Amino acid sequence: MEQSTPLAVLPLIAGMLVFALRFYAREGAISIFSMSFMLSTLAVVMLIGYMTLLVLSMLPPYAWVAFGGVGLLMTIGGLWSFFR
């Protein structure tokens, strides 16, 4: 799994896109302090952190589990709250 660890960030990217879509579609982009915008910003910060650690070769061997898991939770939570 070492060579395909960047695939682990796909759920994180999907979560970011879901929250950004929710921010604009449902909340009307009213406030930057809305939960959707904050979670989308958190996803971007996590992606930057993942890429930085990957480039500097400081990424722990199973960090993809944490990043992928958080991304999957964000995606599922965003979709669930978007359609309820």
Phi and psi restraints in degrees (value plus and minus 20) as a CYANA .aco file:
   2 GLU   PHI     -80.7   -40.7
   2 GLU   PSI     -60.5   -20.5
   3 GLN   PHI     -96.0   -56.0
   3 GLN   PSI     -42.9    -2.9
   4 SER   PHI    -128.9   -88.9
   4 SER   PSI      -1.3    38.7
   5 THR   PHI     -82.0   -42.0
   5 THR   PSI     -49.4    -9.4
   6 PRO   PHI     -80.9   -40.9
   6 PRO   PSI     -40.7    -0.7
   7 LEU   PHI     -86.3   -46.3
   7 LEU   PSI     -39.7     0.3
   8 ALA   PHI     -88.7   -48.7
   8 ALA   PSI     -40.5    -0.5
   9 VAL   PHI    -104.6   -64.6
   9 VAL   PSI     -25.6    14.4
  10 LEU   PHI     -79.6   -39.6
  10 LEU   PSI     -62.7   -22.7
  11 PRO   PHI     -84.2   -44.2
  11 PRO   PSI     -52.2   -12.2
  12 LEU   PHI     -87.7   -47.7
  12 LEU   PSI     -60.1   -20.1
  13 ILE   PHI     -85.4   -45.4
  13 ILE   PSI     -62.3   -22.3
  14 ALA   PHI     -82.5   -42.5
  14 ALA   PSI     -62.1   -22.1
  15 GLY   PHI     -81.6   -41.6
  15 GLY   PSI     -61.3   -21.3
  16 MET   PHI     -82.1   -42.1
  16 MET   PSI     -63.7   -23.7
  17 LEU   PHI     -86.7   -46.7
  17 LEU   PSI     -58.2   -18.2
  18 VAL   PHI     -83.0   -43.0
  18 VAL   PSI     -65.6   -25.6
  19 PHE   PHI     -88.9   -48.9
  19 PHE   PSI     -55.7   -15.7
  20 ALA   PHI     -86.1   -46.1
  20 ALA   PSI     -62.1   -22.1
  21 LEU   PHI     -82.8   -42.8
  21 LEU   PSI     -62.1   -22.1
  22 ARG   PHI     -84.3   -44.3
  22 ARG   PSI     -59.3   -19.3
  23 PHE   PHI     -80.3   -40.3
  23 PHE   PSI     -61.9   -21.9
  24 TYR   PHI    -104.1   -64.1
  24 TYR   PSI     -58.7   -18.7
  25 ALA   PHI     -99.9   -59.9
  25 ALA   PSI     -68.2   -28.2
  26 ARG   PHI    -112.3   -72.3
  26 ARG   PSI     -57.6   -17.6
  27 GLU   PHI    -117.5   -77.5
  27 GLU   PSI     -23.1    16.9
  28 GLY   PHI      46.6    86.6
  28 GLY   PSI      -0.9    39.1
  29 ALA   PHI      32.7    72.7
  29 ALA   PSI      24.4    64.4
  30 ILE   PHI     -93.5   -53.5
  30 ILE   PSI     -69.5   -29.5
  31 SER   PHI    -157.3  -117.3
  31 SER   PSI     122.2   162.2
  32 ILE   PHI     -96.2   -56.2
  32 ILE   PSI     -26.2    13.8
  33 PHE   PHI    -116.4   -76.4
  33 PHE   PSI      -7.9    32.1
  34 SER   PHI     -94.6   -54.6
  34 SER   PSI     136.1   176.1
  35 MET   PHI     -82.1   -42.1
  35 MET   PSI     -58.3   -18.3
  36 SER   PHI     -82.8   -42.8
  36 SER   PSI     -63.4   -23.4
  37 PHE   PHI     -87.4   -47.4
  37 PHE   PSI     -60.1   -20.1
  38 MET   PHI     -85.9   -45.9
  38 MET   PSI     -61.8   -21.8
  39 LEU   PHI     -88.8   -48.8
  39 LEU   PSI     -55.9   -15.9
  40 SER   PHI     -85.0   -45.0
  40 SER   PSI     -60.7   -20.7
  41 THR   PHI     -85.5   -45.5
  41 THR   PSI     -60.3   -20.3
  42 LEU   PHI     -80.5   -40.5
  42 LEU   PSI     -60.5   -20.5
  43 ALA   PHI     -83.8   -43.8
  43 ALA   PSI     -60.1   -20.1
  44 VAL   PHI     -85.4   -45.4
  44 VAL   PSI     -62.7   -22.7
  45 VAL   PHI     -82.8   -42.8
  45 VAL   PSI     -60.4   -20.4
  46 MET   PHI     -85.0   -45.0
  46 MET   PSI     -59.8   -19.8
  47 LEU   PHI     -84.2   -44.2
  47 LEU   PSI     -62.3   -22.3
  48 ILE   PHI     -83.7   -43.7
  48 ILE   PSI     -61.9   -21.9
  49 GLY   PHI     -82.8   -42.8
  49 GLY   PSI     -63.0   -23.0
  50 TYR   PHI     -81.6   -41.6
  50 TYR   PSI     -67.2   -27.2
  51 MET   PHI     -85.6   -45.6
  51 MET   PSI     -58.5   -18.5
  52 THR   PHI     -84.1   -44.1
  52 THR   PSI     -67.3   -27.3
  53 LEU   PHI     -84.0   -44.0
  53 LEU   PSI     -55.4   -15.4
  54 LEU   PHI     -87.0   -47.0
  54 LEU   PSI     -64.0   -24.0
  55 VAL   PHI     -87.1   -47.1
  55 VAL   PSI     -58.6   -18.6
  56 LEU   PHI    -102.2   -62.2
  56 LEU   PSI     -18.3    21.7
  57 SER   PHI      36.8    76.8
  57 SER   PSI      16.6    56.6
  58 MET   PHI    -130.1   -90.1
  58 MET   PSI     -11.3    28.7
  59 LEU   PHI     -96.6   -56.6
  59 LEU   PSI     104.0   144.0
  60 PRO   PHI     -81.1   -41.1
  60 PRO   PSI     136.1   176.1
  61 PRO   PHI     -76.2   -36.2
  61 PRO   PSI     -58.5   -18.5
  62 TYR   PHI    -132.1   -92.1
  62 TYR   PSI       9.8    49.8
  63 ALA   PHI     -87.9   -47.9
  63 ALA   PSI     -43.4    -3.4
  64 TRP   PHI     -83.9   -43.9
  64 TRP   PSI     -47.3    -7.3
  65 VAL   PHI     -85.8   -45.8
  65 VAL   PSI     -64.5   -24.5
  66 ALA   PHI     -86.9   -46.9
  66 ALA   PSI     -68.7   -28.7
  67 PHE   PHI     -85.5   -45.5
  67 PHE   PSI     -63.6   -23.6
  68 GLY   PHI     -86.3   -46.3
  68 GLY   PSI     -59.2   -19.2
  69 GLY   PHI     -85.7   -45.7
  69 GLY   PSI     -64.3   -24.3
  70 VAL   PHI     -83.5   -43.5
  70 VAL   PSI     -61.9   -21.9
  71 GLY   PHI     -83.1   -43.1
  71 GLY   PSI     -61.3   -21.3
  72 LEU   PHI     -84.5   -44.5
  72 LEU   PSI     -63.0   -23.0
  73 LEU   PHI     -82.3   -42.3
  73 LEU   PSI     -61.4   -21.4
  74 MET   PHI     -85.5   -45.5
  74 MET   PSI     -61.0   -21.0
  75 THR   PHI     -85.1   -45.1
  75 THR   PSI     -68.0   -28.0
  76 ILE   PHI     -84.2   -44.2
  76 ILE   PSI     -65.0   -25.0
  77 GLY   PHI     -83.3   -43.3
  77 GLY   PSI     -60.0   -20.0
  78 GLY   PHI     -86.5   -46.5
  78 GLY   PSI     -63.8   -23.8
  79 LEU   PHI     -86.5   -46.5
  79 LEU   PSI     -59.2   -19.2
  80 TRP   PHI     -83.1   -43.1
  80 TRP   PSI     -65.5   -25.5
  81 SER   PHI     -94.3   -54.3
  81 SER   PSI     -44.5    -4.5
  82 PHE   PHI     -91.7   -51.7
  82 PHE   PSI     -55.1   -15.1
  83 PHE   PHI    -123.4   -83.4
  83 PHE   PSI     -11.5    28.5
